[in-house]
Amino acid sequence: MRIAAVQHDIVWEDRKATLAHVAPLVASAVDEGARLVVLPEMFAVGFSMAPEGVAEPSDGPTSAWLQEAAARHDVWICGSIPEQAPGTRPRNMLVLAAPDGPTRRY
């Protein structure tokens, strides 16, 4: 199995801009034969000192983006995101998206 580790610049606390920047890097890794694409920790927003401002629910936009990218490219893709469950503080969750369905959190 070919694995790609994607290193990229983050647009600080700007999920939408960062995901737009990361999308072609993922596509390039897939074009080069990757079957698993590994993104950095907190890849979409960076390490914020105010995680409540960038945290998202488990079905939030970054998880959805990972799942869509996995399905579109027919690869496994993972990266960690700030996730917040109701009544808890944000936590750093590794999200692993499969090309054919279930997304897992670790």
Backbone as a chain_set.jsonl record, in Angstrom:
{"seq": "MRIAAVQHDIVWEDRKATLAHVAPLVASAVDEGARLVVLPEMFAVGFSMAPEGVAEPSDGPTSAWLQEAAARHDVWICGSIPEQAPGTRPRNMLVLAAPDGPTRRY", "coords": {"N": [[0.848, -1.177, 0.0], [0.57, 2.188, -0.851], [1.353, 5.049, 0.931], [0.622, 8.407, 1.618], [1.962, 11.187, 3.169], [0.808, 14.25, 3.838], [2.016, 17.421, 3.977], [1.332, 20.743, 4.793], [0.699, 24.307, 4.488], [-1.171, 26.068, 6.899], [-4.107, 27.998, 6.921], [-4.545, 30.102, 9.327], [-6.929, 29.274, 11.703], [-8.949, 29.27, 9.789], [-10.948, 27.383, 8.384], [-12.328, 26.885, 5.914], [-10.714, 28.151, 3.938], [-8.302, 26.761, 4.316], [-9.048, 24.097, 3.718], [-9.628, 24.39, 1.013], [-7.078, 24.844, 0.089], [-5.822, 22.435, 0.731], [-7.164, 20.471, -0.742], [-6.213, 20.161, -3.549], [-3.692, 19.117, -2.962], [-4.242, 16.668, -1.8], [-5.461, 15.434, -4.011], [-3.245, 15.335, -5.738], [-1.564, 13.579, -4.329], [-3.085, 11.248, -4.519], [-3.08, 10.936, -7.299], [-0.465, 10.183, -7.585], [-0.513, 7.646, -6.679], [-1.24, 7.067, -4.03], [-2.979, 5.268, -1.493], [-3.727, 5.605, 1.037], [-4.109, 8.609, 2.638], [-2.533, 10.775, 4.736], [-3.114, 13.405, 6.815], [-1.878, 16.317, 8.598], [-1.853, 16.83, 12.2], [-4.579, 18.57, 13.55], [-5.21, 19.712, 11.088], [-6.929, 21.416, 9.619], [-7.392, 23.873, 10.89], [-5.313, 24.575, 12.578], [-3.418, 24.77, 15.698], [-5.226, 26.168, 18.02], [-5.436, 28.647, 20.559], [-7.857, 29.18, 21.486], [-9.884, 26.99, 21.36], [-12.642, 26.582, 21.413], [-13.716, 28.302, 19.578], [-13.161, 27.232, 17.091], [-13.819, 24.587, 17.125], [-15.844, 21.761, 16.17], [-18.901, 19.861, 15.696], [-19.167, 16.216, 15.717], [-20.207, 15.526, 13.239], [-19.476, 17.591, 11.653], [-18.237, 20.214, 9.362], [-15.521, 19.618, 8.593], [-15.194, 16.874, 9.028], [-17.128, 15.985, 7.23], [-15.952, 16.897, 4.858], [-13.626, 15.305, 4.786], [-14.816, 12.763, 4.479], [-16.117, 13.078, 2.011], [-13.891, 13.559, 0.353], [-12.551, 11.113, 0.591], [-14.411, 9.367, -0.604], [-14.652, 10.513, -3.189], [-12.052, 10.213, -4.239], [-11.594, 7.56, -3.857], [-10.043, 6.504, -1.705], [-8.483, 5.956, 1.524], [-8.485, 8.381, 4.076], [-7.073, 10.513, 6.531], [-6.954, 12.721, 9.37], [-6.448, 14.978, 12.108], [-8.874, 16.781, 14.022], [-10.373, 19.614, 15.756], [-12.811, 18.7, 17.89], [-16.07, 18.929, 19.274], [-18.178, 17.651, 21.618], [-21.534, 17.85, 22.87], [-21.696, 19.587, 25.937], [-19.035, 19.18, 26.669], [-15.496, 19.934, 26.719], [-13.61, 21.062, 23.854], [-11.893, 18.559, 21.923], [-9.037, 16.905, 20.59], [-9.439, 15.053, 17.842], [-8.724, 12.172, 15.949], [-9.745, 11.628, 12.736], [-10.781, 9.149, 10.628], [-11.515, 8.466, 7.419], [-13.252, 6.315, 5.305], [-13.294, 5.068, 1.926], [-15.668, 3.913, 1.159], [-17.643, 4.469, 2.992], [-18.078, 4.244, 6.357], [-16.99, 6.579, 8.823], [-14.453, 6.829, 11.155], [-13.527, 7.641, 14.539], [-10.841, 8.541, 16.622]], "CA": [[0.0, 0.0, 0.0], [1.294, 3.454, -0.892], [0.827, 6.009, 1.9], [1.108, 9.772, 1.42], [1.877, 12.131, 4.281], [0.669, 15.569, 3.224], [2.375, 18.543, 4.835], [0.826, 21.933, 4.126], [0.529, 25.52, 5.274], [-2.526, 26.249, 7.409], [-4.623, 29.36, 7.029], [-4.854, 30.061, 10.76], [-8.32, 29.284, 12.159], [-9.832, 29.483, 8.642], [-11.191, 26.03, 7.872], [-12.714, 26.892, 4.51], [-9.541, 28.476, 3.122], [-7.326, 25.675, 4.415], [-9.533, 22.934, 2.968], [-9.45, 24.707, -0.409], [-5.646, 24.693, -0.169], [-5.446, 21.032, 0.901], [-7.822, 19.608, -1.739], [-5.347, 19.745, -4.656], [-2.583, 18.315, -2.445], [-4.782, 15.311, -1.68], [-5.622, 14.931, -5.379], [-1.911, 15.034, -6.243], [-1.108, 12.353, -3.661], [-3.842, 10.146, -5.117], [-2.562, 10.777, -8.661], [0.831, 9.513, -7.484], [-0.73, 6.265, -6.265], [-1.553, 6.87, -2.609], [-4.233, 4.61, -1.115], [-4.001, 6.199, 2.346], [-3.587, 9.976, 2.714], [-2.461, 11.18, 6.137], [-2.994, 14.851, 6.984], [-1.316, 16.651, 9.909], [-2.695, 17.074, 13.36], [-5.317, 19.842, 13.509], [-4.845, 20.138, 9.741], [-7.831, 22.387, 8.993], [-7.444, 25.176, 11.574], [-4.129, 24.803, 13.398], [-3.579, 24.656, 17.143], [-5.75, 27.43, 18.513], [-5.504, 28.839, 22.004], [-9.285, 29.334, 21.763], [-10.462, 25.908, 20.56], [-14.103, 26.676, 21.339], [-14.06, 29.083, 18.393], [-12.934, 26.479, 15.848], [-14.278, 23.205, 17.286], [-17.061, 21.426, 15.435], [-19.484, 18.581, 16.116], [-18.613, 15.048, 15.02], [-20.688, 15.499, 11.848], [-19.228, 18.945, 11.171], [-17.762, 20.419, 7.995], [-14.246, 18.975, 8.269], [-15.471, 15.431, 8.904], [-17.838, 15.803, 5.959], [-14.968, 17.085, 3.795], [-12.801, 14.098, 4.746], [-15.602, 11.664, 3.914], [-16.319, 13.36, 0.582], [-12.605, 13.358, -0.326], [-12.302, 9.665, 0.544], [-15.306, 8.78, -1.602], [-14.325, 11.06, -4.508], [-10.77, 9.692, -4.707], [-11.544, 6.123, -3.567], [-8.898, 6.261, -0.826], [-8.638, 6.232, 2.945], [-7.87, 9.669, 4.4], [-7.234, 10.838, 7.949], [-6.33, 13.9, 9.951], [-7.144, 15.278, 13.354], [-9.647, 18.02, 14.034], [-10.925, 19.947, 17.067], [-14.199, 18.252, 17.903], [-16.731, 19.227, 20.534], [-19.446, 17.002, 21.918], [-22.309, 18.696, 23.792], [-21.367, 19.524, 27.357], [-17.631, 18.877, 26.916], [-14.505, 20.832, 26.11], [-13.121, 20.528, 22.58], [-10.814, 17.579, 22.021], [-8.34, 16.632, 19.35], [-9.881, 13.723, 17.401], [-8.28, 11.677, 14.647], [-10.88, 11.173, 11.937], [-10.365, 8.26, 9.544], [-12.635, 8.309, 6.491], [-13.109, 5.217, 4.353], [-13.874, 5.433, 0.641], [-16.994, 3.316, 0.965], [-18.631, 4.663, 4.04], [-18.001, 4.705, 7.734], [-15.923, 7.425, 9.316], [-14.138, 6.442, 12.53], [-12.856, 8.655, 15.355], [-9.927, 7.978, 17.628]], "C": [[0.89, 1.234, 0.0], [0.576, 4.443, 0.032], [1.444, 7.366, 1.617], [0.904, 10.573, 2.693], [1.885, 13.524, 3.667], [0.997, 16.635, 4.26], [1.954, 19.816, 4.103], [0.811, 23.122, 5.071], [-0.936, 25.648, 5.664], [-2.892, 27.723, 7.331], [-5.232, 29.421, 8.434], [-6.332, 30.264, 11.062], [-9.316, 29.573, 11.032], [-10.004, 28.152, 7.906], [-11.447, 26.026, 6.371], [-11.513, 27.158, 3.6], [-8.513, 27.351, 3.149], [-7.779, 24.454, 3.621], [-9.409, 23.166, 1.459], [-7.985, 24.538, -0.813], [-5.224, 23.223, -0.15], [-6.008, 20.138, -0.208], [-6.911, 19.225, -2.911], [-4.135, 18.929, -4.202], [-3.012, 16.862, -2.268], [-4.915, 14.693, -3.067], [-4.276, 14.539, -5.979], [-1.36, 13.746, -5.632], [-1.796, 11.128, -4.26], [-3.337, 9.876, -6.537], [-1.221, 10.053, -8.675], [0.712, 8.105, -6.888], [-1.052, 6.017, -4.813], [-2.903, 6.18, -2.441], [-4.67, 5.047, 0.281], [-3.333, 7.563, 2.354], [-3.676, 10.414, 4.17], [-2.192, 12.682, 6.191], [-2.485, 15.153, 8.39], [-2.373, 16.81, 11.006], [-3.288, 18.475, 13.269], [-5.134, 20.524, 12.15], [-5.71, 21.251, 9.17], [-7.784, 23.779, 9.621], [-6.187, 25.517, 12.369], [-4.443, 24.642, 14.874], [-3.967, 26.01, 17.71], [-5.7, 27.477, 20.036], [-6.952, 29.074, 22.449], [-10.041, 28.264, 20.969], [-11.984, 25.951, 20.455], [-14.55, 27.418, 20.079], [-13.918, 28.326, 17.092], [-13.404, 25.033, 15.932], [-15.587, 23.004, 16.54], [-17.632, 20.121, 15.962], [-18.914, 17.443, 15.28], [-19.075, 14.948, 13.575], [-20.48, 16.855, 11.179], [-18.583, 19.005, 9.797], [-16.451, 19.725, 7.658], [-14.413, 17.474, 8.151], [-16.175, 15.133, 7.589], [-16.871, 15.935, 4.79], [-14.08, 15.854, 3.652], [-13.555, 12.943, 4.096], [-15.817, 11.867, 2.416], [-15.028, 13.139, -0.207], [-12.285, 11.868, -0.452], [-13.147, 9.013, -0.542], [-14.926, 9.233, -3.012], [-13.065, 10.425, -5.087], [-10.612, 8.184, -4.497], [-10.286, 5.748, -2.776], [-9.337, 6.395, 0.632], [-7.928, 7.553, 3.211], [-8.11, 9.98, 5.875], [-6.487, 12.106, 8.301], [-7.066, 14.207, 11.243], [-7.783, 16.66, 13.288], [-10.083, 18.336, 15.466], [-12.425, 19.628, 17.057], [-14.808, 18.534, 19.271], [-18.064, 18.51, 20.614], [-20.201, 17.908, 22.885], [-21.879, 18.488, 25.245], [-19.916, 19.207, 27.673], [-16.744, 19.971, 26.337], [-14.087, 20.246, 24.768], [-11.985, 19.539, 22.813], [-10.265, 17.321, 20.624], [-8.674, 15.197, 18.93], [-9.279, 13.38, 16.052], [-9.512, 11.137, 13.938], [-10.322, 10.383, 10.763], [-11.577, 7.995, 8.67], [-12.307, 7.214, 5.483], [-13.785, 5.592, 3.039], [-15.309, 4.951, 0.454], [-17.912, 3.482, 2.155], [-18.156, 5.123, 5.378], [-16.763, 5.557, 8.034], [-15.711, 7.019, 10.768], [-13.373, 7.556, 13.216], [-12.019, 7.982, 16.412], [-9.34, 9.082, 18.473]], "O": [[1.851, 1.314, 0.764], [-0.634, 4.647, -0.069], [2.651, 7.47, 1.4], [-0.202, 10.628, 3.23], [2.869, 13.926, 3.045], [0.334, 16.736, 5.292], [2.201, 19.944, 2.904], [0.898, 22.97, 6.289], [-1.829, 25.373, 4.863], [-2.075, 28.59, 7.641], [-6.298, 28.859, 8.686], [-6.913, 31.294, 10.721], [-10.412, 30.07, 11.292], [-9.297, 27.852, 6.944], [-10.843, 25.242, 5.639], [-11.323, 26.461, 2.602], [-7.921, 27.024, 2.12], [-6.973, 23.839, 2.922], [-9.117, 22.232, 0.712], [-7.694, 24.131, -1.938], [-4.363, 22.814, -0.929], [-5.379, 19.144, -0.571], [-6.843, 18.041, -3.243], [-3.605, 18.133, -4.977], [-2.246, 15.94, -2.549], [-4.522, 13.544, -3.273], [-4.178, 13.517, -6.658], [-0.764, 12.925, -6.328], [-1.161, 10.097, -4.48], [-3.184, 8.721, -6.933], [-0.877, 9.39, -9.654], [1.722, 7.452, -6.626], [-1.131, 4.862, -4.392], [-3.854, 6.477, -3.163], [-5.829, 4.882, 0.66], [-2.132, 7.671, 2.108], [-4.755, 10.424, 4.762], [-1.18, 13.165, 5.684], [-2.644, 14.326, 9.288], [-3.576, 16.906, 10.761], [-2.592, 19.44, 12.953], [-4.931, 21.735, 12.066], [-5.243, 21.978, 8.292], [-8.101, 24.765, 8.955], [-6.026, 26.662, 12.792], [-5.59, 24.408, 15.255], [-3.123, 26.893, 17.859], [-5.9, 26.465, 20.708], [-7.234, 29.157, 23.645], [-10.755, 28.584, 20.019], [-12.553, 25.412, 19.505], [-15.648, 27.18, 19.575], [-14.494, 28.729, 16.082], [-13.395, 24.322, 14.927], [-16.34, 23.95, 16.309], [-16.921, 19.352, 16.609], [-18.261, 17.673, 14.262], [-18.388, 14.334, 12.759], [-21.209, 17.223, 10.259], [-18.402, 17.978, 9.141], [-16.282, 19.278, 6.523], [-13.829, 16.858, 7.259], [-15.861, 14.153, 6.914], [-16.957, 15.169, 3.83], [-13.809, 15.405, 2.538], [-13.001, 12.227, 3.26], [-15.709, 10.917, 1.641], [-15.062, 12.596, -1.311], [-11.801, 11.421, -1.491], [-12.646, 8.195, -1.314], [-14.885, 8.416, -3.931], [-13.007, 10.131, -6.281], [-9.611, 7.6, -4.912], [-9.568, 4.811, -3.124], [-10.427, 6.888, 0.924], [-6.875, 7.815, 2.63], [-9.197, 9.746, 6.403], [-5.533, 12.507, 7.634], [-8.188, 13.744, 11.446], [-7.306, 17.565, 12.605], [-10.158, 17.435, 16.302], [-13.196, 20.222, 16.303], [-14.143, 18.396, 20.298], [-18.959, 18.727, 19.796], [-19.581, 18.655, 23.642], [-21.723, 17.358, 25.708], [-19.584, 18.982, 28.837], [-17.194, 20.818, 25.566], [-14.203, 19.036, 24.569], [-11.218, 19.663, 23.768], [-10.953, 17.502, 19.62], [-8.248, 14.241, 19.578], [-9.314, 14.187, 15.123], [-10.232, 10.294, 14.473], [-9.495, 10.883, 10.0], [-12.549, 7.38, 9.11], [-11.229, 7.194, 4.89], [-14.751, 6.355, 3.039], [-16.067, 5.526, -0.326], [-18.864, 2.717, 2.315], [-17.849, 6.305, 5.538], [-15.659, 5.284, 7.563], [-16.671, 6.882, 11.526], [-12.66, 8.324, 12.57], [-12.424, 6.991, 17.018], [-8.547, 8.814, 19.376]]}, "num_chains": 1, "name": "protein.A"}
